[in-house]
């Protein structure tokens, strides 16, 4: 699995409430149908003047296809070139379940959960 992090810098005169509505509508109308997309978290940060998304893709090809897509290019034309980071996932947890890698993990007998401060 692969991840992309995308951030657009927004101008000072951005109508943040209108933009919030647009992003929610986009998530419903577009994101649900993107091939290979496992998860998307759209971010909205008026205090940093940025919007974007954190995406989890089934394959690297799916992620790269999105970055070449008409939808992505339209967003870049509208809001300017974003910062894009690409990463391979080593683990993906959803609703407390390890989704990726798909090999089942078994805790050692009597094992305690690691503390949050452990590396």
Rosetta silent file (secondary structure, phi, psi, omega in degrees, C-alpha in Angstrom):
SEQUENCE: XXXXXXXXXXXXXXXXXXXXXXXXXXXXXXXXXXXXXXXXXXXXXXXXXXXXXXXXXXXXXXXXXXXXXXXXXXXXXXXXXXXXXXXXXXXXXXXXXXXXXXXXXXXXXXXXXXXXXXX
SCORE:     score description
SCORE:     0.000 S_00000001
   1 L     0.000  155.413 -175.774    0.000    0.000    0.000 S_00000001
   2 E  -135.691  156.325 -179.959    1.078    3.556   -0.648 S_00000001
   3 E  -128.184  148.120  168.338    0.257    7.001    0.675 S_00000001
   4 E  -128.510  141.315  173.582    0.267   10.474   -0.759 S_00000001
   5 E  -117.412  125.296 -175.749    0.074   13.673    1.203 S_00000001
   6 E  -126.672  129.909  179.259   -1.052   16.687   -0.807 S_00000001
   7 E  -132.650  129.114  174.953   -1.174   20.294    0.468 S_00000001
   8 E  -107.908  133.473  172.562   -2.353   23.419   -1.351 S_00000001
   9 E   -83.351  132.729 -176.387   -1.503   26.892   -0.026 S_00000001
  10 L  -107.206  149.149  179.416   -4.577   29.107   -0.042 S_00000001
  11 L   -70.885  161.676 -177.508   -4.736   32.886   -0.503 S_00000001
  12 L   -61.579  -29.811 -176.996   -5.537   35.226    2.382 S_00000001
  13 L   -91.043   21.217 -179.480   -8.981   36.082    0.988 S_00000001
  14 L   -62.660  134.749  172.114  -10.187   32.440    0.931 S_00000001
  15 L   -86.361   93.982 -170.877  -13.852   31.905    1.827 S_00000001
  16 H   -65.595  -35.962 -179.889  -13.177   29.029    4.224 S_00000001
  17 H   -70.388  -39.353  175.828  -16.799   28.035    4.807 S_00000001
  18 H   -64.820  -39.184  178.798  -17.532   27.828    1.071 S_00000001
  19 H   -65.356  -40.389  177.168  -14.329   25.834    0.632 S_00000001
  20 H   -57.279  -47.564  179.883  -15.343   23.440    3.437 S_00000001
  21 H   -61.601  -41.315  179.022  -18.643   22.743    1.634 S_00000001
  22 H   -62.000  -44.125 -179.041  -16.822   22.229   -1.652 S_00000001
  23 H   -65.213  -40.609  177.996  -14.392   19.710   -0.128 S_00000001
  24 H   -63.647  -43.987  178.810  -17.184   17.704    1.497 S_00000001
  25 H   -62.981  -41.604  178.782  -19.076   17.616   -1.793 S_00000001
  26 H   -61.720  -41.691  178.563  -15.905   16.590   -3.645 S_00000001
  27 H   -59.719  -42.306 -178.084  -15.309   13.753   -1.189 S_00000001
  28 H   -73.241  -43.603 -172.591  -18.819   12.460   -1.786 S_00000001
  29 H   -85.895  -27.301 -173.255  -19.018   12.984   -5.553 S_00000001
  30 L  -115.257  -53.148 -170.235  -15.459   12.220   -6.684 S_00000001
  31 H   -61.840  -34.518 -178.150  -13.299   10.474   -4.106 S_00000001
  32 H   -61.487  -17.792 -174.444  -15.611    7.535   -3.550 S_00000001
  33 H  -113.105   10.674 -179.838  -15.025    6.455   -7.146 S_00000001
  34 L   -76.856  123.530 -178.961  -11.241    6.847   -7.494 S_00000001
  35 L   -59.290  131.014  175.730   -9.721    3.514   -8.567 S_00000001
  36 L    81.739   -3.714 -179.477   -7.459    1.996   -5.925 S_00000001
  37 E   -78.184  120.098  177.594   -8.251    4.573   -3.223 S_00000001
  38 E   -90.532  -38.483 -176.884   -8.564    2.863    0.181 S_00000001
  39 E  -155.842  148.733  175.993   -8.896    5.961    2.363 S_00000001
  40 E  -141.674  133.740  171.814   -8.904    9.723    2.113 S_00000001
  41 E  -123.529  107.934  178.150   -8.786   12.334    4.854 S_00000001
  42 E   -80.731  133.028 -178.883   -9.321   15.824    3.488 S_00000001
  43 E  -107.519  153.563 -172.088   -7.644   18.463    5.633 S_00000001
  44 E  -146.488  108.778 -173.319   -8.799   22.009    6.165 S_00000001
  45 E  -135.416   83.275  177.884   -6.527   24.413    8.032 S_00000001
  46 H   -57.869  -35.417 -178.077   -7.426   28.129    7.921 S_00000001
  47 H   -66.565  -24.655  175.530   -4.752   28.881   10.547 S_00000001
  48 H  -105.057    1.436 -178.387   -2.049   27.521    8.192 S_00000001
  49 L    54.305   47.416  177.857   -3.866   28.741    5.046 S_00000001
  50 E  -145.700  154.683  172.254   -3.866   25.291    3.498 S_00000001
  51 E  -131.369  168.397  176.722   -6.103   22.479    2.355 S_00000001
  52 E   166.104 -156.646 -178.810   -5.267   19.044    1.052 S_00000001
  53 E  -156.359  153.906  170.783   -5.601   15.382    1.665 S_00000001
  54 E  -113.674  121.418 -171.898   -3.936   12.304    3.066 S_00000001
  55 E  -120.008  141.930  173.028   -4.593    9.358    0.764 S_00000001
  56 E  -117.589  124.811 -175.646   -4.047    5.607    1.116 S_00000001
  57 E  -114.761  149.890  177.736   -3.806    3.702   -2.163 S_00000001
  58 L   -64.821  -43.643 -179.651   -3.888    0.011   -2.918 S_00000001
  59 L  -135.594  164.467  175.775   -0.816    0.265   -5.184 S_00000001
  60 H   -65.498  -35.409  177.253    1.783    2.826   -6.163 S_00000001
  61 H   -60.506  -39.773  177.163    0.379    2.714   -9.698 S_00000001
  62 H   -61.239  -44.132 -179.615   -3.030    3.790   -8.325 S_00000001
  63 H   -63.396  -45.797 -178.551   -1.418    6.728   -6.518 S_00000001
  64 H   -68.214  -34.980  177.668    0.564    7.822   -9.572 S_00000001
  65 H   -62.830  -39.583  177.460   -2.487    7.454  -11.837 S_00000001
  66 H   -62.398  -42.060 -178.774   -4.369    9.874   -9.576 S_00000001
  67 H   -67.463  -16.773  175.095   -1.513   12.394   -9.771 S_00000001
  68 L   -99.317   -2.913 -172.282   -1.805   12.231  -13.586 S_00000001
  69 L   -73.857  160.777  175.535   -5.620   12.373  -13.568 S_00000001
  70 H   -61.510  -40.346 -179.203   -7.859   15.101  -14.896 S_00000001
  71 H   -61.444  -44.893 -179.974   -9.307   15.614  -11.392 S_00000001
  72 H   -67.890  -43.718 -179.862   -5.884   16.237   -9.852 S_00000001
  73 H   -62.928  -36.536  177.813   -4.724   18.492  -12.703 S_00000001
  74 H   -64.384  -42.061  177.933   -7.945   20.522  -12.407 S_00000001
  75 H   -62.428  -41.304  179.702   -7.313   21.026   -8.678 S_00000001
  76 H   -66.427  -35.651  176.426   -3.737   22.134   -9.407 S_00000001
  77 H   -67.937  -38.316 -177.388   -4.991   24.606  -12.023 S_00000001
  78 H   -71.893  -47.706 -171.750   -7.584   25.953   -9.603 S_00000001
  79 H  -109.146   -2.997 -178.083   -5.444   26.208   -6.450 S_00000001
  80 L    95.375  166.752 -178.419   -1.855   26.153   -7.774 S_00000001
  81 L   -65.807  128.901 -179.324    0.788   23.452   -7.646 S_00000001
  82 L   -89.586  168.805  165.524    0.623   21.590   -4.332 S_00000001
  83 E   -82.678  131.731 -179.843    3.290   19.997   -2.191 S_00000001
  84 E  -127.328  128.057  174.961    3.104   16.246   -2.789 S_00000001
  85 E  -118.564  137.790  178.911    4.792   13.595   -0.662 S_00000001
  86 E  -115.741  139.332 -178.742    4.838    9.914   -1.607 S_00000001
  87 E  -147.991  147.598  169.810    5.381    7.100    0.883 S_00000001
  88 E   -88.019  140.206  177.554    5.182    3.348    1.106 S_00000001
  89 L   -90.074  137.415  173.368    3.061    2.104    4.004 S_00000001
  90 L   -99.006  -21.085  177.180    4.503   -0.485    6.348 S_00000001
  91 L  -157.153  147.970  178.317    1.249   -0.861    8.308 S_00000001
  92 E  -139.524  120.224 -178.515   -2.321    0.343    8.028 S_00000001
  93 E  -113.942  132.062  179.173   -4.770    0.130   10.936 S_00000001
  94 E  -134.509  126.987 -178.705   -8.472    0.799   10.510 S_00000001
  95 L    51.219   37.675  177.682  -11.025    0.614   13.332 S_00000001
  96 L    81.119   -0.437 -179.966   -8.428   -1.111   15.516 S_00000001
  97 E  -106.616  138.268  173.893   -7.736   -3.851   12.961 S_00000001
  98 E   -75.732  110.540 -178.537   -4.460   -4.340   11.130 S_00000001
  99 E   -89.983  -35.970 -179.009   -5.543   -4.157    7.501 S_00000001
 100 E  -142.702  132.969   -0.988   -2.070   -4.141    5.964 S_00000001
 101 L   -68.275  158.829 -172.877    0.061   -6.178    5.928 S_00000001
 102 L   -83.863   -4.360  177.421   -2.576   -8.860    5.714 S_00000001
 103 L   -67.195  132.633  179.485   -0.600  -11.540    7.554 S_00000001
 104 L   -67.773  138.933  175.906   -2.277  -12.262   10.897 S_00000001
 105 L  -107.860  139.256  178.729   -0.286  -11.198   13.927 S_00000001
 106 L  -120.145  125.681  178.963   -0.554  -13.053   17.198 S_00000001
 107 L   -70.185  145.470  176.759    0.454  -11.369   20.437 S_00000001
 108 L   -64.580  146.003  179.649    2.829  -13.254   22.671 S_00000001
 109 L   -55.194  131.451  178.655    1.101  -14.868   25.677 S_00000001
 110 L    73.771    9.833 -177.813    0.779  -12.322   28.494 S_00000001
 111 L   -70.560  137.897  176.211    2.047   -9.514   26.296 S_00000001
 112 L   -95.427  148.485  174.177    1.123   -6.004   27.392 S_00000001
 113 L   -63.053  142.642  179.252    0.388   -3.282   24.865 S_00000001
 114 L   -66.564  151.579  178.007    3.453   -1.061   24.386 S_00000001
 115 L   -72.341  157.390 -177.265    3.352    2.330   26.050 S_00000001
 116 L   -63.912  -25.298 -178.421    2.695    5.340   23.833 S_00000001
 117 L   -85.331   -2.183 -178.166    6.192    6.669   24.480 S_00000001
 118 L   -77.375  142.781  176.641    7.974    3.567   23.202 S_00000001
 119 L   -72.137    0.000    0.000    9.760    3.807   19.848 S_00000001
